[in-house]
Amino acid sequence: MESIETAVKADQREQAIVSAGTHVISEPQDHSYPNNITQIMKAMHSAVLAEDFQTRESLLSQLFNHCVENPSLLSELSLELLFVGADDEAFRAGAKVLSLDMDNRKYWSRFQRICEEIEACNLTLEPVSAWQLILLHGIRDGKFVADAASWPLVASVLHKSPEFVELVHELEHPEVCPDSIMTIAHRNQLFLAYISRGTVADIATEELIRRLRSLCLELEISKRSDPRFIEITCAIAHTCRSNEFVIPQTIHEKQLVEQLEQKLGSLSAQALVKSSGSISLLACYKPLANFDWISSINRTEIGGDLDRLLLETVDKAAEESRILGTIDTLTPITNSTSLNVQSQYEANPYPVWNALREQTHQGLPIKNYLESLSNKKVADTGGILDNPNILIAGCGTGKHSIEVARGFANQRVTAIDLCRSSLAFASRMRGELNVANVDFFQADITELHCLREKFAWIESVGTLHHCGDAEEAWSTLRDLLLPNGIMRIGLYSARARSGLKPFQRKISDESDETVVEEILRLRREVITQTFGEGPYSYDELVEITTLLGKPRSESPAPYPPILFSDFFSTSGFRDLLLHEKEQCFNLSEISNISERLELEFLGFELSPTLKKDFINKFGEERLTHFQSWETFEHENPRTFSSMYTMWFQAKD
């Protein structure tokens, strides 16, 4: 097969997408079903629930008769199919949309959402060469966002790719012909494109990257001027920056890196320009912004790969340092728990992110948007949602705050957090994404009673369980809610996180060096307890991880730490297992707190599959009953592995 790096041309990309689209979507046939799409969708829903696959296929063909040449309509249909539980059909429709219009960012965003909702290993990804080109095009153009949620789809394509299989094999036997591995690695353009823009979230691929990085270190003297070496090391450096250098090093690697540091530190500015490969290699192990000599490099004389790396690792760090002094403070921070949590996030801002997906709900009335996320009609709000002021309490590095602001461009979003480093990151991303309607402030939720402003919509997801008294903090936010206002709250599930408890602890010494050492030590402990002493091959690690990651309905055990995406970055790992303060809840506790705060439960944010499974067991009318959900979670402890994300409305 023609190598990917030479095949990625506009005409070949389009040909590849058409090839994949026609493979997964067969030509629709005529059937004697109602020609109204709404009626067909209702019939499709009934067929899915009844597991009547023959009728479902026939109805699907009818739907494609109406939509097959209309990408906008077909894209909407793909989501509807997902919502009624027709996962395979939703994927096929989404793939067909890309075959019709590969440049629309909203279509890519919807397709990513579909892929996240279904098991990637069950997807029809043929021909593999076409899907490699599709995803490579999407990632390079920024339409397919390389994040932890999108990794399973990319991994499924790579696992079927002969080039990637060859790379895995050669890295497990690097002594045979180490020089040839550079050629093989460079042929894996999809893999390099992904890691240069995101973080992988599985231990097998992390180990693959570790081995490739180590090999590059050994080959540095002979390969540092090779453009392929520079491209490969720049890609590794990007993913190591994103995961905050959480991938471990051997003692031998540390010695070689120290020698590399000393060598680069002794070079003149002109000599540094000629050492691009050595600089990009060092960036695989340490932040380049830490070195004084980095500012002496003449950026006009270096290649594009290294220049982009310096932009991401040096220029953006300098911009955040500048922003730190401009952040306004709304409240004092005096609470001891708040100060400890603030210290953690100043050292490790969380979460690290690089890009946002295209919004798919722009233009949707806010009341309709809220009802689509929850499971209950929003009561009359007296017009406060027509033009709401929105508070996001505990915004971290700003990802969700900016998403909300972009989705509702006419609304004003106020976002607060304890951590100035996180807020500097958020403010930089706000500028990069050109979002003007969100303001970031430093504040402590427990001190917000001093605010005079009231809000129609308040969110605090992943924050209250880190406060000294979660209910008191929630009550403070409740006091800031306008009558009939809306709240979105996210709290950890005690049942879902019980698999983390054996490993969770606090760090006694808060020095940066001790924190890093403890993170690496505990990661080794978790990996050893999960996989054994090893060594394991790539395929063995994939197989074990797959077994551990059985679907919610097939496993009575909560997820082990290795299956949380937070495991694969320094800030994420600390948030997962080494947090200064964490309180978990069960649904009875949440029900009681919401009653005391006079909040009506509107429902959880649910995936279509989870919602369908619950309705099949309890009926749609029980979607807002905590007791039924408690029973469901008891039988399916992986249900809320991320957290309970809930919508409430004030009973005013």
Secondary structure, 3 states (H helix, E strand, C coil): CCCHHHHCCHHHHHHHHHHHHHHHCCCCCCCCCCCCHHHHHHHHHHHHHCCCHHHHHHHHHHHHHHHCCCHHHHHHHHHHHHHCCCHHHHHHHHHHHHHHCCCCHHHHHHHHHHHHHCCHHHCCCCCHHHHHHHHHHHHHCCCCCCCCCCHHHHHHHHHCCHHHHHHHHHHHCCCCCHHHHHHHHHHCHHHHHHHCCCCCCCHHHHHHHHHHHHHHHHCHHHHCCCHHHHHHHHHHHHHHHHCCCCCCCCHHHHHHHHHHHHHHHCCCHHHHHCCHHHHHHHCCCCCHHHCHHHHHCCHHHCCHHHHHHHHHHHHHHHHHHHHHCCCEECCCCCCHHHHHHHHHHHHCCCCCCCCCCCCCCCCCCHHHHHHHHCCCCCCCCCCCCCCCEEEEECCCCCHHHHHHHHHCCCCEEEEEECCHHHHHHHHHHHHHCCCCCEEEEECCHHHHHHCCCCEEEEEEECCHHHCCCHHHHHHHHHHCEEEEEEEEEEECECCCCCCCHHHCCCCCCCCHHHHHHHHHHHHHHHHHHHHCCCCCCHHHHHHHHHHHCCCHHHCCCCCCHHHCHHHHCHHHHHHHHCCCCCCCECHHHHHHHHHHCCEEEEEECCCHHHHHHHHHHHCHHHCCCHHHHHHHHHHCCCCCCCCEEEEEEECC
